[in-house]
């Protein structure tokens, strides 16, 4: 069964950023947090809560894919989209279309950073803030 | 610089507002962190001038493996300490190491003095000097708030700032890093203030491709597992460092009421468990650390009549509970948090502040000073008045508080009471009255900190006491920590990072190192520090120890002054042999 990432335990987050490091490392072979598809930040400074900004795995209607003029974002089974890099022209329409701001843009590659729900971040979360959920 | 054969140094001159970037191949033999920072301090410092002279440098450095392995989270700051007049070295976690690394700098050297208050913003392709005139006088919390609103890079930035104490030259003023971490000890905040530097922001968003992903990720995973799946780090996350309050109390090692006692009758009310039960609301981590030792406690304050309350959260740790709690006879966790908050607002080192106030309390009791000087009654257990006193120190309210702001050694020199001024070579004591190891270790330690050589740990050894063995252990640990601090590993993870692990980590990111290389680097760094101390005229044999250390029982009973001095001499001889070899 297909799985999608769920970040619904963020109340337990300690802000270690391990999820971002392994996402950038595994998926982009880069040390930089800017390459991560999941982004953890605070709302209102460090005294505020940690929140994660990551693909919610839309199922029926995917705004990012609808906005893409070149068909570079294909429906992923279970939810979300997969980036076909060779079709992407770097127009950033998907960045704008995602209402939760989960699509960030890689300025060097000139491509959006799309979460593929691989789940590596969940394996390096020390506090079970992140998990994979099986979906129909 | 990772994957390069040079150290990338950013030089900032505040007087001219010019910058210069250098690629220093010669610094590679110092690896990074405290090694690189020591060398840069040695090159840039002026031994002939005062610590707060504008030509003195501030050096920051990240380590050779900073933030890309778990718990390798620290940045070192080096400077001439306005508190001791010699080697200033302090470490902070938070996000600073990550952001400096991702901005593309291994080290930053700041010199000169801005004509008017400024703050600096460093990012990968710019260094900006910004107007901080309106921020001068604000607490470090308020400054952090303004900068957060005005600067980009949320989540990938670090904000360093000082409070009023740093502006006013308090010799133990701190620099707050990312709200909950600090360059606490030895007065970096005053050095910032002396340069009209209110804050420093670093934004790190550079791409750094991983050279050998397979090797790197294997080592990363091994260390991550060792950190999270085993018991090694659990205590730091669960109750955190305050877990030590009760055991140290039971060992007669918990400095209480200016070390008149080494155990506290109200210890249960200020223990790690008490804080967890009454105040703990959250735990946090430095970037790159899956442990999360930062414990945040909350208290409620009535700011007006009519049920007007606010809730306030501050970070707490063992050292703060000791210095602002037991050392001042404070009996509740709520009051300790209130004192911590006052110190945060002022921007001062919690440990020095508490210990200085301990001296002042006893000096008042013994009538060396009167309320004419202290303005308010300083008495053990009276947190309300201590909070006022903290504000007075930060502001330099009168001549007496100006002197208190120079530290307990200076205060005792002027008003008397050297026998109960609890410092080591000018740096106020840490919370471990465990035995000879702690005392001798703090005197001979390069920066007079318990973290130089962990003398308190040597004191807890199960073996029979042997002077030479303790001296040897202190020396070996001092040298080894020079290497650990060149990476810069959080010392809480000392047991995770054995030599084999360190070599595996370094080799996976392109260093070609063997065990003997690490030894050579450690020695090279320690020698550099000793050269700096020599240039600043420090003589370990000239240090005078307060009598109180030898009157209050330790884990190892009442100590003998003669033995302590003898051990300092033994260390001195060993160090000289090493230095001259």
Contacts between the chains, C-beta under 8 A, distances in Angstrom:
chain1	res1	chain2	res2	distance
A	14	B	283	5.5
A	14	B	284	5.2
A	14	B	285	4.2
A	14	B	290	8.0
A	14	B	292	3.5
A	14	B	294	7.9
A	15	B	284	5.3
A	15	B	285	5.5
A	15	B	287	7.4
A	15	B	292	7.9
A	16	B	285	3.9
A	16	B	286	7.7
A	16	B	287	7.0
A	16	B	288	6.8
A	16	B	289	5.4
A	16	B	290	4.9
A	16	B	291	7.8
A	16	B	292	6.3
A	17	B	98	7.6
A	17	B	287	4.9
A	17	B	288	6.4
A	18	B	70	7.2
A	18	B	224	7.2
A	18	B	288	7.4
A	18	B	290	5.1
A	21	B	68	7.3
A	21	B	288	6.9
A	22	B	220	7.8
A	25	B	210	6.1
A	25	B	213	6.9
A	25	B	216	7.5
A	25	B	217	6.1
A	25	B	220	7.4
A	26	B	217	7.1
A	29	B	209	6.1
A	29	B	210	4.7
A	29	B	213	4.7
A	30	B	207	5.6
A	30	B	208	6.3
A	30	B	209	5.3
A	30	B	210	6.1
A	31	B	2	7.6
A	31	B	68	5.4
A	31	B	101	7.8
A	31	B	102	7.7
A	31	B	208	4.2
A	31	B	209	7.7
A	31	B	210	5.9
A	32	B	102	5.9
A	32	B	205	7.0
A	32	B	206	6.2
A	32	B	207	4.8
A	32	B	208	5.5
A	33	B	98	7.5
A	33	B	102	7.1
A	33	B	155	7.6
A	33	B	156	5.9
A	33	B	204	8.0
A	33	B	205	7.8
A	34	B	102	7.9
A	34	B	156	6.8
A	34	B	205	4.9
A	34	B	206	7.9
A	34	B	207	6.7
A	35	B	207	6.5
A	39	B	155	6.5
A	40	B	155	6.9
A	41	B	154	5.7
A	41	B	155	3.8
A	42	B	154	7.8
A	42	B	155	7.3
A	45	B	144	6.8
A	45	B	145	6.7
A	45	B	148	5.3
A	45	B	179	6.6
A	46	B	178	5.9
A	46	B	179	4.0
A	46	B	180	6.3
A	46	B	284	7.4
A	47	B	179	6.4
A	47	B	313	6.2
A	108	B	207	5.4
A	124	B	224	6.3
A	124	B	290	7.5
A	126	B	228	5.0
A	126	B	290	4.0
A	126	B	291	7.6
A	126	B	292	7.3
A	127	B	292	7.6
